Every structure is written in C-alpha cells, then in structure tokens.
C-alpha cells in the first residue's frame, strides 16, 4: 500500500498521456452513442399499448443520454488535462525553496 503522504509530481508528460487516454475513451463512447442512436432510429417501436410505447421511449432516451453523458465527461477531462499540460509547459514547475528558517 503506498504511503498517503507521498505524492507524484504533476508533469506535462503525465497530463498529455492522461489527455490522450481520456480522449480515446471519449471517442469510443461517442462511437458507441452514435451506433446506439442509429440503431434506435432505424428500428421503430411497435406496440399497441401506449404505456409500453412510453416506457420504450423513456428507456431509449435514458440509454442514449447516459452514453452522451459519458462522452461529455471524457471530453471535458481531455480538455482539462490538455490545458493543464500546456500551462505546465509554459509556466514550469514551482521551485522548492531551501531556506532553513
């Protein structure tokens, strides 16, 4: 078990690799969402009961909405990590002062 007091430094390389990972997962979520939405659009609901139709529409909306939410979360993580990496490249790491006061 790692020590809770030790922290790994945040570097631009770590930010960019995390951004690449989140971007890949976001892309996969987007492709999944697009595939689900096209499948739902090509297969209309067929039921004679209005309650069954309403439940079917609600379930379809929920499934596409969750896939869209996952896509958005990964997209925001990608943008945030990319911006942090760029900020660290230009700003640099803060230097530790060695003043024995």
Secondary structure, 3 states (H helix, E strand, C coil): CCCCCCCCCCCHHHHHHHHHHHHHHHHHHHHHHHHHHHHHHHCCCCCCCHHHHHHHHHHHHHHHHHHHHHHHHHHHHHHHHHHHHHHHHHHCCCCCCCCCC
